[in-house]
Amino acid sequence: MGESSKTGEVHDSGPLILLPGSRGGELRRHLPIMRELALELAKQPNVTELVLPTLPSLRARLTQEIQSWPTAVTLVDDRVKRQQLYSKAIAAVCVSGTVTLELAMARVPMAVIYALDAHQARVFERLGKPAVSLPNIILGRNVVPELVSRDLSSEMVGTTLLDLIGNKKARQAQVDAFSELAELMEAGQPPHGKEDPAEQILSLWRNQRLLIGS
């Protein structure tokens, strides 16, 4: 989990972070969506560059992948550089997972996506289409937009993401909520104190495994 940012002010411009997941199925389903959006995103006047943070073990695969993309994308696989990136990013589009909490603690506005496979879609429907991002789950309200669908398309993601990039007030609202979340994480909830948020997150994340597969 990333360290909390010291500022609660959003940036007028900066890098846009792409987080397509780390497992095979996630990459297979989400990289094509991000590829289709890349050129339009890079053309936004307040997006200075597209950056894809990843693990060192995935660098070779992703280097080959982005060679065919229509615009330049920078790969970052160093943790220190990743934290530096978070401190100046304008926003992120990310696959649902623990990274949503990492981004929130770093005060990075985000749009959360997940392209479900057939089994995941059935489970998601059966559970009543619950929230899947940790900020929304922990705060108990819709703080960040979530796009979760078996038919997730670049058009769906693009509309939501471009709205976020172009709306400073919406990004600031997210950051304000992330400050609230950080206070909760720091103080805990009575009667369990600081143990409660961590246990809550672990429990929620185990439950999310029902929805998020490889």
N, C-alpha and C positions, 0 to 999 in steps of 0.2 A: 504494500500500500504506500502511495506517495506521501510525502510530507505536505502539511497544509501550507498553502500560499499565505503570505503575510498581507496581501492586499485584497480588498474586496471590490476593486474597480475593474471594470471590463476594459479591454483594449479596443481602440478604434480600428486597428488593423493588426495583422500578424499571421503566422502560419496556421493552416488548417490541418488538424490531425486526423489521420485515417487509421482506424483500428479494426481490421477485418476478422479478428479472432486468431487463435493459434493452433487449433486442431484441424485435421485434414478436411472434415466435412464443413467446418465453418469457413475455411479459406476457399473451398470449392464453390460454396454458395454465395459468398459475399464479395470476393475479389472482382468477379465480372460486373457486379452492380457498381462498385467504386470505379472500375475502369471506365464504364460508360459515362460516369459523372465527372471524371477527372478534368477534362478540358473545360467544361462549363464552370466548374468550381475554380479552376486556376485563373479564369478570366475575370472573376469578381474583383472589383477595385480595392477592396480591403483585405484580400487574401494575398499574402506576400509569397507563399510557397505551399506546396503540399508535402506533408511529412508523414511517413509511415513508420512508427516505432515497432520494433519486433524483437525476437529473441535471437541471439547469435546462431543458434541451431537452425533457424529458418532463413537466415540472410541469403544464402546461396539460392534457395528456391525463389524467394521474393525478388532478388536481383534479376533473375531470369524472367520472372513474371512481368515486372514493370518495364522491361525493355520494349514491349509491344504497346505500352500505353501511349496515348496521343499527346501527353505532356510530361514534363519532368516531375519525378517524385523522389524525394530524399529519404533514404532508409537510415534509421537510428537504432542501433542495438546496444548502446552504452547507457547504463542506468543514470549516470550523472548528466549526460547530454539529454536524456529523456526528461529529467526534472527541469533542466534549463528550458527545454521546449515547452513544457507545461506553463512555465512562468510568463511566456510571451505569446501563447496561442490565442487566436481569436475564438476558436471553437473546435469541436471534435465531432466526428461521426464514428460511433463505436458499436461493436457487437455486444449484446448484453452479457454481463459477467462481472467479476470482481473489479475489472478496470473502471466500471462506472463509479465505484466508490473512490478509487484512486483519483480519477478526474475531478470528482466533487471536492475531495480534500485539497486538491490543487487549484480549485476555483476555476475550472475550465468548463464553460457552457458546452452542452452536448445534445446531440440527437442520438437516440438509442435504437438500434435495428436488430432484427433477427429473422432470417429466412428459415422457416420451419421445414423439416422433411415431413413425410406423410404421417409417420408415427407421432412425432412431436405435435403436429397440428391436431391430431385426435385428442391427445392428452391436454393440450392447451384449451381446446373447446370444452372438454369434460370438466376442467377445473374452473370454467367460467371466465376465461381470458383474464387472468390476474395480471397485476403489474409484474414486470420482470427485471426492472432496474433497481439496484439497491437504494439509491436516493429516494425514489418514489415509494418503495416498500417501507423503508425505515421511517420516513416522515409522514407516511399515510395519506399522501395526496400526490397529484400529478405535477411534479416539479419539472421534469424533463419529458419531452415528447418521445413516445415509444411507437415504433412501427414493427409489429410482429405479425407475420403472415406467411402462409405457404406460397402465396403469389406475390411476394415482395418484388417490387420493380424499381428500376432506377428513377422512373418518373415520380413514384411515391416518395422515395427518399429525397430526391432533388428538390421537390416542392417544399418539404419540411425543412431541409437543411438551408436552402437559400433564404427562406423566411427568417430563420434564426440568424444567419450571417448578416442579413440586412436590417435586423431589428435590434438596436442596441438596448432598448428598454427590456425586451424579452431576455436578452443575455444577462442583463443586470439583475433581473428578477431571479434567474437561476442562481447566480452567484450569491445573492442575498440569502436564498434558501440553503445554499451550501454552507454558509456561515452558521446558520441555525443548526444544520446537521453536524458541523464540526463541534459546536458547543455541546450537543447531545452526546457525541462520541467522547468528548473530554470529561463531561460530568457524569454521564450515565443517567439512568432513570431509577427513581426509588421504587421498591426498597432494595434493589440489587446494586445500586451504585455503578461503579465503573465496569463491573463484570458484565452487566446486562447488555450493553451494545455489542460487545464482542461475541457473546454467546448468541445473541439475536442474529447477528450477521452469519455466523457459522450455521445456525439452524436454517436460516433462509436460503443460504447457498446450497445446503444439502438438498433442500426441497426443490430448488431450481434444477437440480440434475435430472428431475423428471422431464423437464422441458428441453434442456439443452444437451444434445448429444454430439458425437463426433461427426 
